[in-house]
């Protein structure tokens, strides 16, 4: 049964205290709040007042369509977990402290028991717990395959089954495949040494020629960025495309997922939003100019009406520009300028700055009207 919170804001405020109490860092809590903020924007956009289980379901369908868990990116999976944590807190006032992303490992059967003994032997060699969990996981995946092939004891192991498993193992993860093959090879060698198999089947495990790649730097210096940009051949259409993509990443801080998801609709929305912003700047500039030189004409009042109309629109959409709500369908960026060609600091403080300017203009306008009447 969902608990009665007076507003979604009160729910997220109470929910953010729980991870702090169980030792989560401030940065982690901030990420939770940011993801919950996306749910709140979804509720505002769809005029949803009360948070219910259906809210989470509808939000996830809206955000990820009919994608399966395996099709989601790492970031999307994290967003999904945080959304489900909020739903659980609303229902039980608790969250899962440890989210088990993998199914539980059960090394059962004759081969499974040998695998468990092998892991215990490795433990006696003082391997750390993380490494042992990796051994158990990859052996468990191999065990599941053997059970599908109705291979329940070591005597039924054959080179053909091992080769077939190796051929289909983790085709898109070279590093993980190399590790899995190494573990399986060592386990098969262990079976031969323990006289559980008549032949050394570890010799059947194919070599994958995997070479560990150097770790990419997390940040680049200005000089390194210039070298990368200058290395692109801009004489071809492909080179121009690549150069534009890198500029988006370097100058706007856009992530690879945002860049790859860009469409002409994104650019169109951003241009329209910027044009509207320029238009209202012109209106404010004219109003300021008119009250300063004491030229109060009909265009000043039209400007006042336009600004007030814009304010009403913002109030109707919960202090959100309708264009921003449309742009949210194409991006999950946290930057304030994701939908407009403005510096991030200006986009972030845009409403506050122009509200102050408008109030000053209105004060000056009232002063001019009262003095002119005298």
N, C-alpha and C positions, 0 to 999 in steps of 0.2 A: 504494500500500500504506500503510495507516494505521500510524503509529509507535506504539510501545508506551509509553504513559504509565501510571504506577502508579495514578493516579486522575484523575477529571475536574478536580479542584481543581489538580493539578499541570499538567494540560493548559492550563487557562485562565491559570494563573500564568505559564507559559512563553509563551503566546500574547500576553499583555498586554505583554510586554517588546518584542515585535517592532514594534508601532506606535510605541512610544517611540523605538526606534532609527531609524525612518524619519522622525522629526520630528513625530509627532502630539502634540497638546497633552495635558496631564493630564486635562482635562475630557473630551476625546474618548475617551481610554483608559477613563475611569470609565464612560462610556456603554456602551462595548464590554463591560466587566465586568458591568454591570447587565443587559444583554441576555443575556449568557452565563449569568448567574445564573438567568434565567427558564428556560433550557434545563435547567439543573441541577435546578430544582424539578420540571420535567416528568419528568426521569429518576427522581427520588426518588419522585414520586407513582406512577409506573408500575413501580417496582422494577427499573429498568434500571441495571446495574452498569457495563457497558462502552460507551464512546462509539464508534459506528460510523457509516458513511454513512446507514444506515437510521434511526438516531436522529434525525438532522437532518430527513430526509424525514417521519418520523412526527410530529415536533414541529411542523413547518410545516403539515402537514395538520390536526393537532389545533388549532393556533392560528388558521389562516385558512381552514379547510375547503377548498372547491373554488373559491375566488376566483381570478380571473386577476390578473396584476400590475397592470393598469389599474384594477381595482376596489379595490386597497389604498390606504389613506391614506398620506400622506408618512411618518408615524411607522412604520407597518407595513412600508413598503418599506425603511426604514432598519434595522428589526429583522431583516428577511429578509437584507439584505446582510451584517450582522454575523454572523448564523448561518452563512451560506455562507463568510465569511472564516475562521470557526473551523474549519469542515470542511476548508477548503483548507490551513490551517496544520497540522491533524492529519495530513494526507496528505503535504505537501511541506515543512513547516517554514517556509513563506512565505505572505504574503497579497498580494492585488492592491493595489498602492500607489495606483493611480488606477482607480476603478470607472467605466467608460464607460456611462452610463445611456442614451445614444442610439446608434442604429446609425451606422456610418461613412458619411460623406457622399461621394457619387461623382457629380460633375456631368459626365455623359458624353453623347455624342450632339451634334448640331449646336446644339440649344438649350442643352444643358448647358455646352458650351464658351463660348457667349455669356454664360451666367450667371457662369462662372469669370472671364471677362474683365471683366464688370461689377464683380465683387467686387474684382478687382485694381485697377480704376479707383478704387473707393471707398477702397482701401488707400492709393493715391497721394494721397488727400485727408487722410491722417493720421488715419483712424479707428482706434480702439484694437482690439486683437485680439478682445475679448469682443463688441464690436459687429459685427465682421466675421464671427464665428462665427454670430451670430444671423442675419445676411444669408444666409449659406451654407445654414443649416438651413431657413429658410422657403422659400428658392428651391428647395432640394432637394425639399421636400414638394410644391411646385407642379410641379416636373419629373416626379415620380412620377405625379401626377395626369394630366399631359399624355401620358405614356407609356401609361397605361391607356386614354386616349382615342385612342391611335395618332396622336398629334401629334408628329412628329419634326423638323419644321423650322418656322421663324417664319411661313412662308406659310400654314400650316394652322391658325394661331391664329385663333379666331373669338370674337366678343362672347358668343355663347351659352355656349361652354365656360368663359369667364372668369366669367360671371354664375353659372353652375352651381357652379363651384368656390367662389366667394365665399359662396354661399348655404349650403354645407355645411361651411364652414371654422370649426373651433373654436367650436361654439355655446355652450359653457359657460365660455368664457374670453374675456371682452370685451376685456381689455387686450392679450392675445396676438393676438387676431383683428385688432385695430386695427393693431398693429405689422406683422403679416403682410401685410395689405392695402396698407399704406403701402410696404412693400418691393417687393411685386409691381407696384404702380402705378409706382414709380420705375424699376423694371426695364423695364416696357413702354414707358415714356417714353424710356428709353435706347435701346431697339431702334428706335424711330421716328427718334430723332436720328441714329442710325447707319445709317439707311435700310435696316434689315432687315425692316421692315413698311411696307406702303403707307399704312396708317391709324394714327392715334395711338390705340392700344387702351387707353392709360392712362385715357382719358376714360370708358371703360366700367366701370372698377372702382367699385363703389358706395361711397358714404360711409356710415359706420356711426354717426356722431354720438356717438362715444365721448368721454366726459369723464373725465379722470383724477381719481380720488377722493382726498381728503386722507388722509394716512397716519394710521391709528389709533394712539393712544398705547400703548406697551407696558405701562405701569402707570397706575393711577388713584390719586388722592389719596383720603383718607378722605371729604372733603367731596364729591368727585365721585361716589364710590360711593353716598353717602347721597342725592344728587340723583337718580341713576339709579333707586335703589330706591323713592324717594318718587314718582317719575313714573309708576309702575305703578298702574293702576286695579284694586284688589283687591276691588271689589264684584262682579266677574264671575268665573266659574270659570276662564276663560282667564287673567285677570289673576292669580288666585291661583296657577295653575300656573307662570306666568312668574316670579312673585315667589319661589316655592319653588326654581325652577331657578337664579335669580341668587343666592339665599342659599347654595345648595350650592357655587357657584363662589366666592363672596366669603368665606364663613366656613370652608369645608373645603378650599378650593383645588382643587376637582375640575375637570378639563378638560372641554371641550364634548363630546368623544367619550365620556367616562365618563358624563356626565349623560344624553346622548341614549340611551345603552345601558342605563340603569337599568330594572329591572323589579321587581315586587313580591317576586321571589325574593331580590334583593339586600337589600331592607329586612328581609325575614324572617330571612335569615342573620345580618345585623348585630344584630338584636334578640335572637335566640337566643344568639349569642356573648356579648353584653353581659349577658344573664341568667345565663349560666354563670359569667362573670367575677364578678358580684355574689354568686352562691352561694358560690364559693370564698373570696371576701372575708369573707362571714359565717362560714364554717367557720374560717378563720384567726383572725378576731376572737374567736370563742368560745374557741378553743384558747389564745390569748394571755391572755384574761380568766381562764380556768380555772387556768392555771399561775401567774398572778400572785396570785390569791386562794387558791391551794393547794387547789383543788377538782378533783381528778383522778378523773373518772367515766368511764363507758363512752362518753359522747359525745366525749370527748377522743380516745379510741382509734379511734372511728369516723372522726373528722376526720383523724387521722394516716393511716388506711387510704385515705381518699378522696384526700388529697394525694399519697400514694405512687402510687396508681392513676393519677392524672393525670400524674405524672412518667413512669411506665412508658409511657403512651400517647404522650407527647412523644418518648420515646426510640425507640419503634417507628416513628414517623413522621419520624425524622431531625430532632428538635427543632422540628417544625412541628405546629401544632394542626390536626387533621383538618378543622375548620370553615374554617380559613384556606385549606386546599387546595381545598375546595369553592368558596369565594368567589373564588379565583383564576380560575375558569372564566368569571366574569362581569366581571372587571376586570384591567387590566394596570398599575394605579396603583402607584407606587413608595412611597407613604406607608405607614407602619406601621399606621395606624389605618383603613385602607380597609375593614376587615371588622368594625369594632367601634366603638361610640360612646364613645371615649376620646380625650383629648388625644394628639397624635402622640408627644410625648416619653415619656408613660407607656406607650403601646402599644409603643414601641420598646424600652423598658427593663423591661417588665413581668416577664419571666422572671427577670431578675437581681434585681430588687427583692424579689419574693415568695420566691425561693429563699433569700435572706439572712434574710428574716423567718421562714421556716419553720425554718431551721437554728437561729436564736436561740430559737424556741419549743421545739425538740427539746432544746437544751442546758438550757433552764430546766426542761423536763419531767424530764430525767434528774436534774437537781439536786434537784427536789422529791421524786422517788421515793427517791433515796438518803438524803435527810435525814429523810423520813417513816419509813423503816425503822428509823432509829436511835431 
